[in-house]
Every structure is written in C-alpha cells, then in structure tokens.
C-alpha cells in the first residue's frame, strides 16, 4: 500500500468516526463510555495522519 493511499484510508476512517461521534452526541441514550472510545480512536487516527503527513 502506498503512503498516499494509506493516508487516504486513514482520512476516510477519521471522517466516518467523526460522523459516528456526531450522531452519538445527539442521542441521549448513547453510552458515554462508547462515545469516549470513539473519540479516542478518532484522535489516534488524526495523530497518525499528522505524523505521516510531515
């Protein structure tokens, strides 16, 4: 897998997680622990994107 395709895949995962987090935040019945896990996963992907971009 080339670096650009890897970065593209990471960006796609990050966007998907962003959407999931938004939906979860609007749902009062959503589990806070799961929301925190989504946010943590999203942050790790963002950090990986930044690390590979520089």
FENUR-V112151 format. One record per backbone hydrogen bond with DSSP energy under -1.0 kcal/mol. NH is the residue of the N-H (numbers start at 0). CO is the residue of the C=O. Records with the same first field share a line. If there is no record, write none. Layout:
BEGIN
NH = CO / CO
END
This chain:
BEGIN
5 = 1
6 = 2
7 = 3
8 = 4
9 = 5
10 = 6
11 = 7
12 = 8
13 = 9
14 = 10
15 = 11
16 = 12
17 = 13
18 = 14
19 = 15
20 = 16
21 = 17
22 = 18
23 = 19
24 = 20
25 = 21
29 = 26
34 = 30
35 = 31
36 = 32
37 = 33
38 = 34
39 = 35
40 = 36
41 = 37
42 = 38
43 = 39
44 = 40
45 = 41
46 = 42
47 = 43
48 = 44
49 = 45
50 = 46
51 = 47
52 = 48
53 = 49
END
